[in-house]
Amino acid sequence: MDGETRPHNVELIAADGSAARSQFTIQRVSESDHLAWDSFVLNHRHGTPFHLTAWKKTIQESFGYEPVYLLARGEDNIRGVLPLFFVKNAIIGKALISSPFAVYGGILADGPETLRALYQCAVAIGFERRVQYVEFRNSSPEQCVGTPNLSRYVGFTHPLLRDEQAISEGLPKKTRNIVRKALKQPFRMEYRVQNVSNFDALYARNMRRLGTPCFSPKYFDSLIKNFGSMVDVREVWMDGMPVAASLNFLFRDDMHIYYAAADTRFNHLGPNTYMYFDHLCWAGRNGYRTFDFARGKRGTSVFDFKKHWNTTMRDLPYEIVLVMRKELPNFSPANPRFHLAIRLWQKVPLRVTRMLGPALIRMFP
């Protein structure tokens, strides 16, 4: 289907097992479709930053994966979209993923027929390319065609208020006390930071501590370039040095903190807590309705940290369709298979992890 536009002739199998034909035109997206694609995403209730073409450009530029973006077109309008990447490496083999390095993805459609058509088309491409699996990182059950079969991740959101005191009073007592302690420190926040070097240094150090390869700073630069004002990098400073930083998406009425890191030498002062509380208050004051803490894996410290902000938790209904593979993949750091590699990576000098990390992280999208 590379580059071509043709009617989608996959026979749609309805929930009751009956077959039907539908004259969707499902095509690979072209440059001329980008504005219409983004407009559809922005107006769809389940649209996310990771569905926008800015994410497509960023992932292409940063990791070299092949985009297989599918567009369902009706007679005079877009009916559905599916951001999809073909990934191939020695660790995962071949896979189609919606979408790499994103917490959300999957199909956005105007109804169940379009949803099913895009789903079946993606799976058909998976069989044509003999991939190990096709992965849909759905944020909502309404995006599902099959049964969600990956229950590893939980999403965390927090409804926002304009009043700082109301936000504070809505937190659990323990978290509220930690926030109060952090607010007494001489921290200051820098907004709209364009140079990612401080953020990158903090993030790379954090990733090494966790035993995980780091991204290239070019990836963060690409996010800022492609998303423009929709991405906001922020830094927490104290005594003339950055002690925490975050990269955030400002998408419609949501503020989404996506990457965050803090200097562990200052953990006792709470720069990370200060940063999160500042973000909640800023977003509330500026009219955002929801603060998205992104996802967390059950049984991890990240899960516990996000839970303690009085967040609303929801299981993320990811779907994995097995094609050549016989069992569900698990490339999470929590997999015991990676424990030795993680411990070894934690002992590698930081400068070496920063050199090798970008090549390794692309193996785990």
DATA-V192608 format. One record per residue. N is the residue number from 1. RES is the residue in three letters. OMEGA is omega in degrees with one decimal (999 if undefined). BURIAL is + if it has 9 or more other ideal C-beta (glycine too) atoms within 8 Angstrom, else -. Layout:
# DATA-V192608
N:RES:OMEGA:BURIAL
N:RES:OMEGA:BURIAL
This chain:
# DATA-V192608
1:MET:-175.4:+
2:ASP:172.5:-
3:GLY:-175.9:-
4:GLU:176.7:-
5:THR:-179.5:-
6:ARG:177.1:-
7:PRO:177.5:-
8:HIS:-173.2:+
9:ASN:175.8:-
10:VAL:178.1:-
11:GLU:-177.2:-
12:LEU:178.3:+
13:ILE:-177.8:-
14:ALA:-178.0:+
15:ALA:-179.5:-
16:ASP:177.2:-
17:GLY:-180.0:-
18:SER:-178.5:-
19:ALA:178.1:-
20:ALA:177.0:-
21:ARG:178.0:-
22:SER:-178.0:-
23:GLN:169.0:-
24:PHE:166.2:+
25:THR:177.7:+
26:ILE:-173.2:+
27:GLN:170.3:+
28:ARG:-176.6:+
29:VAL:175.8:+
30:SER:-179.3:-
31:GLU:-177.4:-
32:SER:179.7:-
33:ASP:-169.0:+
34:HIS:-178.9:+
35:LEU:179.8:-
36:ALA:176.5:-
37:TRP:-177.5:+
38:ASP:177.3:+
39:SER:178.0:-
40:PHE:180.0:+
41:VAL:-176.8:+
42:LEU:-178.4:+
43:ASN:180.0:-
44:HIS:-173.6:+
45:ARG:179.2:-
46:HIS:177.6:+
47:GLY:179.9:+
48:THR:175.3:+
49:PRO:-175.2:+
50:PHE:173.8:+
51:HIS:-177.0:+
52:LEU:179.6:+
53:THR:174.6:+
54:ALA:177.0:+
55:TRP:177.2:+
56:LYS:-179.6:+
57:LYS:-177.3:+
58:THR:-178.4:+
59:ILE:176.5:+
60:GLN:-177.1:+
61:GLU:-171.1:-
62:SER:-172.2:+
63:PHE:176.0:+
64:GLY:177.3:-
65:TYR:-179.8:+
66:GLU:175.5:-
67:PRO:175.3:+
68:VAL:-174.7:+
69:TYR:-175.5:+
70:LEU:-177.2:+
71:LEU:175.6:+
72:ALA:-175.9:+
73:ARG:173.9:+
74:GLY:-178.1:+
75:GLU:-176.0:-
76:ASP:-179.7:-
77:ASN:175.2:-
78:ILE:-179.1:+
79:ARG:-178.6:+
80:GLY:179.1:+
81:VAL:174.9:+
82:LEU:173.4:+
83:PRO:-172.3:+
84:LEU:177.3:+
85:PHE:172.5:+
86:PHE:-177.9:+
87:VAL:179.9:+
88:LYS:173.9:-
89:ASN:-173.6:-
90:ALA:-177.5:-
91:ILE:-176.0:-
92:ILE:-175.2:+
93:GLY:177.6:+
94:LYS:-179.7:+
95:ALA:169.7:+
96:LEU:-172.7:+
97:ILE:174.6:+
98:SER:10.4:+
99:SER:-176.5:+
100:PRO:178.2:+
101:PHE:178.9:-
102:ALA:175.2:+
103:VAL:179.7:+
104:TYR:177.4:+
105:GLY:177.7:+
106:GLY:-172.7:+
107:ILE:166.9:+
108:LEU:-175.5:+
109:ALA:179.5:+
110:ASP:179.1:-
111:GLY:-174.2:-
112:PRO:-178.7:-
113:GLU:177.4:-
114:THR:178.0:+
115:LEU:-178.0:+
116:ARG:-179.7:+
117:ALA:179.1:+
118:LEU:178.5:+
119:TYR:-177.9:+
120:GLN:177.6:+
121:CYS:178.8:+
122:ALA:179.4:+
123:VAL:178.1:+
124:ALA:176.4:+
125:ILE:176.5:+
126:GLY:178.3:+
127:PHE:178.1:-
128:GLU:-177.0:-
129:ARG:177.8:+
130:ARG:178.5:-
131:VAL:175.7:+
132:GLN:-177.9:+
133:TYR:172.1:+
134:VAL:-175.2:+
135:GLU:177.1:+
136:PHE:-178.7:+
137:ARG:-176.5:+
138:ASN:173.9:+
139:SER:-175.8:+
140:SER:175.9:-
141:PRO:-179.9:-
142:GLU:177.5:-
143:GLN:-173.6:+
144:CYS:170.5:+
145:VAL:174.0:-
146:GLY:179.4:-
147:THR:176.7:-
148:PRO:-173.9:+
149:ASN:176.2:+
150:LEU:-172.7:+
151:SER:-173.4:-
152:ARG:-168.6:+
153:TYR:177.6:+
154:VAL:175.5:+
155:GLY:-177.6:+
156:PHE:175.2:+
157:THR:-178.7:+
158:HIS:176.8:+
159:PRO:-172.8:-
160:LEU:174.6:+
161:LEU:-179.4:-
162:ARG:-173.6:-
163:ASP:-177.5:-
164:GLU:-179.5:-
165:GLN:178.9:-
166:ALA:176.9:+
167:ILE:-179.2:+
168:SER:-177.9:+
169:GLU:178.8:-
170:GLY:-179.9:-
171:LEU:173.2:+
172:PRO:-174.0:-
173:LYS:-178.2:-
174:LYS:179.6:-
175:THR:-179.6:+
176:ARG:178.6:+
177:ASN:177.8:-
178:ILE:177.3:+
179:VAL:-179.3:+
180:ARG:178.0:+
181:LYS:-179.4:+
182:ALA:-178.2:+
183:LEU:178.5:-
184:LYS:-178.4:-
185:GLN:-177.9:+
186:PRO:177.2:-
187:PHE:168.9:+
188:ARG:-175.5:-
189:MET:172.4:+
190:GLU:-178.1:+
191:TYR:175.0:-
192:ARG:178.1:-
193:VAL:-177.7:+
194:GLN:178.4:-
195:ASN:-173.5:-
196:VAL:-171.9:+
197:SER:178.7:-
198:ASN:178.1:+
199:PHE:-177.8:+
200:ASP:-179.7:+
201:ALA:178.4:-
202:LEU:-177.0:+
203:TYR:179.5:+
204:ALA:179.3:+
205:ARG:178.1:+
206:ASN:-179.0:+
207:MET:177.4:+
208:ARG:179.0:+
209:ARG:179.2:-
210:LEU:-179.7:+
211:GLY:-176.6:+
212:THR:176.8:+
213:PRO:-177.5:+
214:CYS:174.8:+
215:PHE:170.3:+
216:SER:175.2:-
217:PRO:178.0:+
218:LYS:177.1:+
219:TYR:179.2:+
220:PHE:175.5:+
221:ASP:-179.8:+
222:SER:176.9:+
223:LEU:-179.9:+
224:ILE:-178.6:+
225:LYS:-172.6:-
226:ASN:-178.9:+
227:PHE:178.5:+
228:GLY:-175.8:-
229:SER:179.4:-
230:MET:176.3:+
231:VAL:-179.7:+
232:ASP:175.1:+
233:VAL:-177.2:+
234:ARG:-179.0:+
235:GLU:172.2:+
236:VAL:-178.9:+
237:TRP:172.7:+
238:MET:178.9:+
239:ASP:173.7:-
240:GLY:179.0:-
241:MET:177.9:-
242:PRO:-177.6:+
243:VAL:175.2:+
244:ALA:-179.7:+
245:ALA:179.4:+
246:SER:171.7:+
247:LEU:-171.2:+
248:ASN:170.6:+
249:PHE:173.6:+
250:LEU:-170.0:+
251:PHE:-176.6:-
252:ARG:-179.7:-
253:ASP:177.5:-
254:ASP:165.4:+
255:MET:-171.4:+
256:HIS:175.7:+
257:ILE:-170.3:+
258:TYR:175.0:+
259:TYR:179.3:+
260:ALA:179.2:+
261:ALA:178.2:+
262:ALA:176.6:+
263:ASP:-173.9:+
264:THR:178.1:-
265:ARG:-177.4:-
266:PHE:-176.7:+
267:ASN:-177.5:+
268:HIS:178.6:-
269:LEU:174.5:+
270:GLY:179.0:+
271:PRO:178.8:+
272:ASN:177.5:+
273:THR:177.3:+
274:TYR:-177.4:+
275:MET:-178.7:+
276:TYR:-179.5:+
277:PHE:176.5:+
278:ASP:-179.6:+
279:HIS:178.3:+
280:LEU:-177.6:+
281:CYS:179.0:+
282:TRP:-178.7:+
283:ALA:178.1:+
284:GLY:179.6:+
285:ARG:-175.6:-
286:ASN:169.6:-
287:GLY:175.2:-
288:TYR:-173.0:+
289:ARG:-176.4:-
290:THR:172.9:+
291:PHE:-177.3:+
292:ASP:179.3:+
293:PHE:-175.7:+
294:ALA:-172.3:+
295:ARG:174.3:+
296:GLY:176.8:+
297:LYS:177.7:+
298:ARG:175.7:-
299:GLY:-179.9:-
300:THR:178.1:+
301:SER:177.4:-
302:VAL:177.4:-
303:PHE:-178.4:+
304:ASP:-179.4:-
305:PHE:-177.3:+
306:LYS:179.0:+
307:LYS:-173.6:+
308:HIS:174.2:+
309:TRP:179.8:+
310:ASN:-177.6:-
311:THR:170.2:+
312:THR:-177.5:-
313:MET:175.3:-
314:ARG:175.4:-
315:ASP:177.7:+
316:LEU:-171.6:+
317:PRO:178.8:+
318:TYR:176.2:+
319:GLU:173.1:+
320:ILE:176.9:+
321:VAL:179.8:+
322:LEU:179.5:+
323:VAL:177.1:+
324:MET:-178.1:+
325:ARG:-176.6:+
326:LYS:-179.5:-
327:GLU:-177.0:-
328:LEU:178.4:+
329:PRO:175.2:+
330:ASN:179.4:-
331:PHE:178.5:-
332:SER:174.8:-
333:PRO:179.1:-
334:ALA:178.3:-
335:ASN:-179.3:-
336:PRO:179.5:-
337:ARG:-175.4:-
338:PHE:-173.6:-
339:HIS:179.9:-
340:LEU:179.5:-
341:ALA:179.4:-
342:ILE:-179.5:+
343:ARG:178.4:+
344:LEU:-179.0:-
345:TRP:179.2:+
346:GLN:-179.2:+
347:LYS:-179.5:-
348:VAL:178.3:+
349:PRO:-175.6:-
350:LEU:-177.5:+
351:ARG:178.8:-
352:VAL:179.0:-
353:THR:179.6:+
354:ARG:176.9:+
355:MET:-173.7:-
356:LEU:-173.7:+
357:GLY:-177.1:+
358:PRO:178.5:+
359:ALA:-179.0:-
360:LEU:-175.1:+
361:ILE:-179.6:+
362:ARG:176.4:+
363:MET:-175.8:+
364:PHE:-173.6:+
365:PRO:999:+
